[in-house]
């Protein structure tokens, strides 16, 4: 049940009181578009993206599929996005800007093919399958009508080498991004029956870089091996500079410079975690205690047998009757002792989940939220067992049994005690396919989206969802939160340490105990879509401390170890005392520029100094969120590094050019076996307006069919540009976009065709 809240919004570190109901959901307003994708732009704004569809909200004479949500007011404003961003990937850039890659072809009402090979005259969306879109996040004090606050989205000027739909983006240590795989055409999975992977008919089994910088496109053997179940592959940059890549049931360590793959053990129990199984996957917090050595947690998804996955058109079975997996496993890809990497059994989730995602919280715990008990991601009008949409029990959804109650995973708890949902409320809103969640600066979580439908449908059982919620983790039960001062604007890799002061009003009880239980963390929420947060990472910085007689604590903090541990770009910095986080401050990690990052030797931190009589004055703030005394030992001792680099890069720097074509796919189903019930009652509505017979196989470019999408000439060279934008983006340079008379929707095919002429 949704509990009423009396919330004192926290907008300043001078307001230390946490006044939300811990464990509850609050109304988050209306995102105006269905939140298929989200990212935190800055301390004030969350940016939201949707596929091109018939949303009631309008902009520039067409339905909107972009918006910006204000954290303080919980109100959204539409933004213009020119291309179809359906099932794109995305990532931050070193200067704090964000970029999205690829998407779907132009579509019209009901997901039908666009009226032109490059755009649709009604929805006015351009083909987004090779698009690269860049945004410089703005604040309320900025002019959102100015070009500098708008999406740059013109594939004729900036695009990938290949069409990529459902691709993966992973940032590298120099701030560039590798783009992996994706679909070329539509389908539930990117293979036909029998289980082969036609190329280039369905799958883009290659990788490329942004910016390209002459590196080009290369085949990736792993994608051929995992064909059919490698959309939105899970990727994590490792300390060695290599990358963990996981898809289907296969796992490798990949050297992207030499394109060399080292096989690791298969995923135990045959559980698939990538789309459309869509398990919850995240890197556990990197801390001094684990020497910043990555361990990846894989939970949920599906262990459907190979024959059940079907092909382009739809799954072979009624997926909504197949329970999602409870299974969790950990993997440390590069063990510190030199032993062979091996999956380790972890505690099962409290219930099976598909389409759930992990949100790393400032206290180092992982929140799992959203998803269903049964089935998979995707949507369809039929399956291999149900041939008519009129017989589909959950509309187009291929999953059933919404899980409205989140759960918390404590990576440091002993086995058997890592999962809990005690005190956590249950949302009444079904968050199924195309739902999303992102961490906000105050430590709450924005939850939005859900639309397992080919176009807007507000009458089906799992409708297009515009309502947002804000979830408040248990630490909101604390009476006060830390209010640190001295937080820098930039974090470097190595160098001199810096000091942060935590006043005595931030905690209660012994100053010595509070100091021993204080941590300074960098937390990047990433780019969220399809139950994953690309680029999400948590890093605890080394620190020592000096406890003062007045109860204040001076933290002597080291900088980030190196750019392999935490890639350059924007991040929130939190100070947690006894597990209670401050409000996060946005910082830039690195020098704000793409390229090799300056590094310096780790600093020698001063010894910690205690003061036995020092006390906090916050009346119970040093208690844990459940109100019990804190018995934790030191959570943040260290000796490390830290040179503060000068200024934050302000303007959007459009880094080099090229791109990967993103191929998004449409998968939809619903599930609810007799053996499992929904976690709350769902009242069936109408089946919606989209009805039709089972798809007979591959056909043309329409989002409503699980079949490859084609242009009239798939062999044409389309925007394989090698141009680079070497400085800050300006609207008035080199293109008519600087003109107030410019109509981006009047150029259609002619504009898009320019792409093939760029050099």
N, C-alpha and C positions, 0 to 999 in steps of 0.2 A: 504494500500500500504506500502511496506517496504521502509522506508526512508533511504537515505544515511547518514552515520554517520562519523564524524571525532572524534574518541575517543582517548583521552589521558588516557591510562590505569593507574589506581590508585593502586600502589603497596606499597605505603609507606605513613604513616601518615604525613611525611614531605612534601607531595604533596597534599595540601588541596583543589585543584580546582576540581570541578565536571564538566567534559567536555564532557559528553554524551548528546544526545538529549533526554530530559525528555519525557516520555510517548511513546518512540519508541522501536522497535525491531531491533537488530543488528544480523548479521550473527554470529553464534556461532560455525561454523566449522562442523565437521563430528564426530559423536560418534562411528562410525564403526559398532556398533550393535544397534538395536532398543531399546530405553531407556524405557523398561518396569518398571525398578526400578532404583532409584538413591539415593545417600546420600552424604553429604559433609564429606570427611574424615579429612580434615584439611584446613588451609588457602590457600593451593595450589591446591588441588586435589578433584575432584568429581568422585565417583565410580559408574559405570553403569552396570546393569545386564539385560539380556534378556532371553527369553525361548530358549531352545535348538531348533535351526532351521537353515536353510541353508544360513546363512549370508556369503557374499563373503569374508569377513575378516577371515583369518585362523590362527590357533595356534595349535601346537602339532599335526598337521595332521588332524584337524577337524575344522568345522566352529566355530568361536568364539561366545560366548554369555556372555563374560565379558570384560570390558574395563575400563580405567582410563583416565579422561579428565582433561587436565591442564588448570587452570583458566586463567593464563597469556597468554599462546600461543594459547589457544582454539584448541589444537590438542589432539587426543586420541591415546592411545596405547592399544592393546588387552591384556587381562589377561586370564589365563587358569582357568576355573571352571569345575570341573569334572562331577558334577551331574546336572540334569535338574532342574533349579531354577525357572521354570515357575510358576508364581502366588504364590511365597513364601511371607512370612512375614519377618520383620526384625526389629532390634533395636540396639541401642548403648549399650555398656558395661561401667561400672564405670571408667575404665582406658582409655577410648577413642577409644577402638576397637569397631568393629561392628560385628553383628552376624545375619545370615539369617536362617530361619527355613522352611524346607519342600520344596515342589514343586511337580512336576509331575513324573510319571513313565518315564522310558527311551522311547524315540520316535525316529523314523527315518524320512525320507523324506515324506513331506505331512502330518506329524503328525501321521503316521501309527505306530503301535506297534514296539518296539525295536526288534532286531533280537534275543535277549535273554531276559529272564525275568528280568534281571538286567541291561542290557545295549544294545546299538545299534552299530553294526559294522561299519556303514557308518558315522553317526554323532558322534559316540564314546562318547555318553553321558550315564552316569550311572543313575539308578533310584534315583531321588532326593526326594521322597515323605516322607522320614524320616530324611533327611540329616540336619545336623547343620554345617554351614560353618562360619568360623571366619577369620576376616581380621584385621591386624594391619596397619592402614593407614600410608603411607610413603610419603616423600617429594622428590623433584627433586634431592636433594643432596644425597639421599639414593640409594642403589643398588637394583633396582627393580628385578634383576635376583636372588637376595638372597631369601632364604626361608622365611625370616622374613617379606618380602614385598608381599608375595603371599597369595592367599586364601588357608587356611587349609580346605580341603573338602574331607573327607574320612569317609563315613557312617559306615564303619567297625569299626572305632575307636570312633566316636562321632556321636550320633544320638538320635532321640526322641523315646519315648515309642510307639507313634502312628503315622500312616500316616496322614499328614495334608496338605491339598491343599486349598488355600484361607483361611488360619487361621489368627487370630489376635494376635499380640504380644503387651503387655503393661508392661512397667517397673514398678517395685515396689520400695518402699522407701529404701530397702536394696540393690538395684541394681540387684536383681534377676528379672526374667521375667516370667509372666504368659502367657501361650499359650492357646488360646481358639478356639475350634471348628474346622471347615474346612470341606472339602469334602474328602471322601474316593475314590470315582470314579467320572468320568467325567459327565458333565451335565450342561445345562443352569442354572437350579436351582437344589438344592440337594434334590429333592423329585420326586416321580413318580406320575402318575395319576391313581386313584384319589389322592387328596392332603394328602398324608401320607408320613411319613419319615421312609423308611426302614433303619434298623440298623443291621449290619454295612454296608449294601449294598451301601449307598450313602453318609450319613452324619456321621461325627465324633462328636457326641454330648457330648464331654468330654473336660476337661481342664487338663493341667499339667504344671509343672514349669521347668525352666532352671536356674541353675542346679536343678536336681530332688531332691537331698538331702533327699531321702527316702519319699518324699511326694506323689509319685505315680500319678495315673490317676483316676479322679473321673467324674461321670456323672454330667452334668449341666442341671437342669430342664428347664432353659430358652431356651436352644438350642432345646429341644424337642418341646416347645411351639411355637417357631418361625420357625419351620422347613420349608425348602425351600428358605427362604429369610433371612439367617443369616450368609452369607459369608462375611468375612472381617467386622465383627461386630465392631461398634464404641465403644471404651472404653476409660475412663479417670479416673485416680487415683484421689481421692478426699481428702480433708484435714482431714477427719475422718479416713483415711486409708482404707476406703471402695472404691468401684469402680462403676462408672456409666457405664452401658452396654445398648446399644440400637441396635435393629435389627428388621426387619420386621416393624410392627407398635408398637412394645412393648418396654417398658423401665423399667429397674430395677436399684436399688442400691444393689450391691452384696458384701457380706463379703466372700472373697475367702478363708479365714482361716477356717471358719465354714461351707462354702458352703451354706450360707443362703441368700435368695433373698427377697428383699422388693419391691413389685410392685409400679411403678409410673404411672401416666396417660399415655394413649396411645398417639402416635404421632397424632396430629390433622389432619383432612382432609384425613386421610388414605394415607398419603404420605410415601413412602418407600425411605429411604436414603442409605441403604447398597447396595452392589453389588447384582444384576446388575443394579439397579436403579441409584446407584452411585451419590448421592448428595454430595454437598460440606459441610463439617462438621469440626468445629474447636472450641477449647476452646478460649474464648476471653482473652485479656491480663489481667494478674494478677498484680494488682497495690496496693499501699498503700491506694488509694482512695476507692477501693472495698474490702479492708481488705483481699486481696488475696483469696477471695471466688470464686470458679470457676463458670462460666456461659458458657454454650455450645450453639453455634449457628449452626442451621441446615437449609440448604438452598437447593432448587432444588431437583432432584431425579424424582420420578414418582408416580402418583396416579392411575396407571393402576388398573382396577378391579381384584379381586382375580382370576377370571377365565382366565385372559389374560396371566398370568405368565407361563402357560404350565407346562413342566416337564423337566426331564433330557435332552430330545432331542432338544427342542427349544421352543420359546414362542408360545402361541396359536394364536396370532394375528400378523399382520404386524406392528411391533413396530415402524418402521420408519415413520408411519403415525400418531403416538400418541404423542402429544406435551409433552415435559418435564415440570415439575412443576416450577412455579415462586416462590412458597411459601417459606417463612422463618419464623422460630420460635426460640425463646430462651428458655433455661431451666436452672434454678439455682437449682441443685439437693439438696443442703443443705442450705436453706435460713437462713440468720443470725438471723432473728427474730423468728425462730422456726415454722413458718407457713408451711403448706403443700406445697410441690413442685408442680408447675404447669407450663405448657407451656405458653409462652407469645407470642402473635402475633408480628412479626417484619415486617419491610418494605419488600415488595416483591422485588426480583431481577429485574433488568431492562429487562431481558428476561428469559424465562425458560431455564434451563440447566440440562443436564445429563453429567456425567463424567467430570464435572468441579471440581476444587479443590481450597481450600483456602491456600494462603501463607501469614503468618503473617509477616508484614514488621517492620523494626526497629522503625518507628514512631508510631506504635501501630495500624495502619490501616491494613485491611485485603484485599489482592488482590485475586480476583477470576479470574481464567484463564483456558482456554482449554474447550473442551467438545462440545456437540451438542444441537441443539434446540429440537430435537425429538428423541424418542426411548430410548434405554438402552445400556449399555455396553454389551459385548459379541459378538460372531460371529457365523454364522451358514451357512449351504447350503440350508436351507429351514425354513419355519415356518408352523404353523397350517393352514395358509391361502395360502401360496405360496409353492408349492410342489417340484419345480425344481429350482436348482441353476441358470439355464439359465434365469429364470424369476425374480431373485432377482435384484432390481433396483440399489443397492449400493454394489454389490459384496457380500461378506460375512458379511458386516457391518449390525448391527441391529439398528444403529442410523443414522441420517442424519442431515443436516443443521449445518455444523461446525460454531462455534462461535469464530471468530478470534480476537474479540475486548475484552480485559479484562475490568474489572470494579473494583472500590474500594469501600469498606465498612468501614465507620467510626463509631465505636461502641459508641463513645461519642457524636455524633451529635443527635439532636432532631429527634424524629420519623417523618418520611416523608422526611427526608433530609440525610439519611445515605448512599445512593448509588449514585455513579457518575462514568461516563466514559469520562467526558470532557477532551479533550486534549490527550486521549490515542489512539494510533495507532491500526490498525487492521493487524494482521499477515495474510499472504497469504497461510500459511501452515495449513492444516486441522490437528488438534490435537484431535483425536478420541480415540477409545479404545486402551489402553496401552500407552497413553501419560503420561508425568510426568513433574514436575516442582520442583525446590528447590532454596532456598535463598542462594546467594553467599555472601562472607564476605564484599564486597563493597556495599551491599544493593541492587544490581541488582538481577534478577531472571533468572536462567537457565531453558529453556523450551526445551523439547526434546521428542522423541518417537512418537508413534502412529502406530498401526499395527493390525487392525481388520481382521486378516487373519490367517489361520491355519499354514502357513509356509510363507517364504519370498515371497512377490508378489509385484512387482514394477510397474505393468501395470494396476491394478484395480483402481477404482475411489478413494478409500482411501488406498493408497499403504503403504507398509512397509517404514517407514520414518527414515532416518539416519541423516537428517539435524537438527542441534541444533540452537537455537536462544537465545539471551540474551535480556531480557526486562528491561528497565530503568524506574523506578517509577518517579512520579512528582518531588520528592526532588532532582533529578539530575539537575533541573533547577537552583538550588542555585549557587551562585558565589564561595562559599568556603564551606568546611566542617570542623567540629571539628577535632583537632589533639591532643587528650589527651595524657598525659604521666603518668606513674605510674600505669598502668593497671597491676594487679597481674596475676600470672599464675594459681592460684588456688583460689577457693571460698569455704568457709566453711559454716557450719550451726551454726550461732550464734558466739559470741565472739567479739573481738576488731574490731573496724572499720578500714578502710584504706582510704588513700587519693589519689585522681586522680586530676591532674592539667590540666585545659583547658586554653591554652594561649589566649591572646587577639586577636591574628590573626585568631582565629576560628570563630569570629562573628563580627558584626558591631553594632553600637548604644550603648545603655545603658548597662553597665555591670550588674547592678542590675536586669534589665529586663531579660537579658540573663540567669543569674543565676536562676531566678525564673522559667524559662522555659527550664531547663536542666533536663534530666533524664538519669539514668544509668540502662541499661536493659540487662538481660540475655535472649538470644533467641536461641532456639534449633529448627533447621529446620526439624528434624526427618528423618524417612525412608519413602520415597515416592513411592507409587505404587497404581494403580487402583483408582486414584482421591482422595487419602487420604495420610496424612503424619503421620504415627504412631510415637508417641512420641513428636510431635511438641508442643512447649510451650513457652510462653513469660512471663517473670517475671521482673517487675520494682523493683529495690532495693531502700530501703529508703535512703535518703541522706539529709544532710544540706550543707551549702556552706559558703565560705569566699571570698568576692570580694576584690581583691587587687587594689592598686592605679594604677598599670601598666595595668589594664584591665584583668589580668589573674584571673581565678576563681578556687579556691581549693574546690573540692567536698569531703565532708566527708561521706563515703559510708558504709552502713551496709551490712553484709553478708546475704545470703539467710536465710529465716525464719526457714525452716525445710525440710526434704527430702520428705514429702508428697506433699508439694507445688511445689517443683522442684526436681525431682529424680536425684540421683548422675550420673555424666557422663560429656561428653564434651558439650560445649556450646560456642556460640559467645557472647562476651560482647561488647555492643555499648554504646557510649555516644551521646545523641541527644541534640542539642541546637536549640531551636525554630523549632523543627520537622526535623532538618537536621542531619542525622546520621554520626558518624565517621565511619571509616573502622572497621569492627568487629575484635576483637582479640579472638583467641581460648583459652578457659580456661577449667580447670577441676573443676567441682562442686563436693564437697565431698572429701573423702580421697583416691579415686581411687581404692578401693578394695571392692569386694562384702561382704556384711555383715552389721550389724547395724552401722549406720553412727554416728561418734562423733558429739554431739551437745553441745552448750554452751548457757548461757543466752544471751538475746539480749543486746547489748551495749547501753549506753546513748550517743547519738551524741551531739557534741557541738552545741550551738545556732548558727543560721545563722548570718553572719555579712555582712552588705552592705557598699558600698562606692559610694557616690552619684556622684562623678566626674569621676569614672572609665568608660572608653569607649573601645569598641573593634576596631580593626584596619583593619577588613577584607572587608570593602567597600561593604556593602549590604548583607553580609552573614547572618545577623540576620533577613532578610526578609524571609517570607514563600516561598515555592517553586513557587507560582504563581506571586511572586514579590510584594506582598502587605505587609504592616506593620503587625507585629505579635501582636495580642491583647490578646493572651492567658494569663491565670493566672498561678499561680504556678502549675507545673506539677510534681514536684519532691521535696516535703518537707518530712522530716521524722525524726524518731529516731528509730534506730534499732541496727543491730548487725554486727560483723565481725571479725573473727580471720582468718588470712591467714595461711593456713597449708603449710608446707614445699615444698616438691618436687612433680613434676608430675610423675606419673608412666609411664615409657618409653616403656618397652618391652610388647609384647602382653601377657596378663595373661589369659590363657585358664582356665576359671572358670569351675566349675563342669559339670557334664555330664548327659545327658539324653535328651530327647527331645521330641518334638512334631512333629509328622509327618504332613507335610504340604500338604494339598490337594488343588491344584489349579484347576481351572475349565476353560472351554472355553465357552465364551459367545460372540456371535457376531451378530450384526444386524445393520440396517441402517434405517434412518427415514427422511422423508420430506413430511409432509402433505400439501395438497393444501392450507390450511389456513395459513401456515407459509412458508417463503422462507429462503434459506440459507443466512447467513450474508454476504457472498460474493459469486461470481459466481464460481461454481466448474465445470470443464470441464470433462465429463465422459470419462474414458479410457476404455480399454478392460476389460472384466469381469474376466480376470485372467485364470490361468491354472487349477483351482480346481473346477471341476464340478461333480455333482452327483445327484442321486435321494434323495428324502426325507428319513431321517433315520427311519427305521421301528421300532426302539425301542432300548433296551439295547443290547450292543454287546461288543466286546473285547477291549483290551487296545490300543486305538488309539485316539490321540488328535483331530482328525477331526470329531469324533462322539460325540454327547452329550449322552454318556452312561457310566455307571460305569466302571472304570478301574480295572482290576483284574490281580493278579498274577496267576500262575498255581496252587498255593496252598495258598488261602487267610488265612487259619487258622494257617499257620506256625508262630512260634515265630521268629520275625525278628528284631534283634538289640534292644531288650529292655534292654539296658546296664545301669548299675548303677555305672559304673566307673567314677571317678572324676580326672580331671587334676588339681593338686593342686598348680602348679607353672608355671612359664613362659614356653610357648610352645617351644620345641626344636625338630628340624627335625631328629636329630640323636639319639633319645632315643626311644627304644621300637618298632621300625618299620623300614622297609627297605626304607622308604621315605628319609632317610638320605643319601642313596647311590646314587652316580651319575649315576649308571647303572640302577636305578629303573625306570621301565616303568609303570606308573599308569594305562595304558590302556591294560596291558597284563594280569591283574589279574581277571578281569570280575567277573564271578559268584563265583569263589573261594574266592576272596577278600571280596565280599559282604556277603558271607555265614559266615565269621568270626564273624559277628555281633551277631549272636545268641549264640556265645560261650563266649562273654564277661560277666564278673560278676562285 
